Amino acid sequence: MTRRTTLVGAAAGAVLAALAMTMVVRAGVAEPELGGEIIVTPSVVVTPSEQRATPTPAKERATPTPTPTRKKTKADPVPPPSPTRGGGGDDDDDDDD
């Protein structure tokens, strides 16, 4: 009885895996629905007669203020680490003779 239950469970798992793979492949092949064309229009429409009627004042250029530059300095040097005391640093306990 347990062998039949195992076989039915494995068959159901295989069918579900095949169904999932089919859905993934279909989703990958289908092109996304992005809608129609997007038309952008200006919010205010200026006719040529209105454009000539209102003279545009000349904008004065403001003189740019020089930004203060930082003086680039080197960082302080870091001293090397102090040597460890007690020998050559071979902490292995095993014998390599």
N, C-alpha and C positions, 0 to 999 in steps of 0.2 A: 504494500500500500504506500509506503513512504517513497518507493522508487517512482511510482506513478505520479505522486504529488510533486516530486522534484522535476520530473519530465514536463508536467503541465506548467509549473512555475518557470522553467527555463524557456519553454515555447512562448509563454505570455511575455516574458522579458524580451525575447528576440523580436516578437511582433511589435512591441512598444518601441524598441530601439530602431527598427526599420521605419516605423511611422514617424518617429522624431527626426531621423535622418532625411526622410522624404520632405518633411516640412522645412527643414533647414535649407535643403537644396532649392526648394521652390522659393523661399524667401530671398535667397541669394540671386536667383535668376530674374525675379520680378523687378522691374524698375520702380522706384519710389514715385508716388503720386504727389507732385509738388504744386498742383493747381495750374491755373492759366497764366497768361502773361501779366506782368506787373507794370502798370503805367504810372509814371511819376509826373505830376503836374505841379507847377509853382503855385504857392498859396495866394500870391498877389500877381495879377496879370497887369502889366504896364503897357498901355498902348503907345505907339510912337508919338502921337500928338501930346500926350501927358508928359512924355519924356522930354520933349523940346520945351514945354511950357515952364518946367521947373529947372532953373539952372542949379547945377550941383556946385557947392562951394569947394574951393580947392583946399584940400587938407594940408595943414602945415605939418611938416615933418619935425618931430621932436628930436633934438640931438640926443643920441644915445649916451647914457651915462656910463663911463667906464667902470666895469666891475673890478673890484680889488682882487688881485691875484694872490693866492696863498704862496708863501715861500715853501718850496718843497725841501724837506729836510730828511736826512737818513734816520732810520730808527737806531736806537742804542744797540750796540753789539751785545750779543748774548754770550756769556762766558761758557766754555765747554764744560760738560759734566765732570765732576771730580772722579778720579780713578777709584775703582773699588779696591779695598784692601783684602789681603788674604790669598793672593796667588793668581794662578792663571785663569781662573774662571771655569774650570772643568768640575762641574758639580755632579757628574755621573757617579753613581755608586757601583756600577758594574765594572768588572775587570775585563779589559780588552787585550790581555796578554797573549 
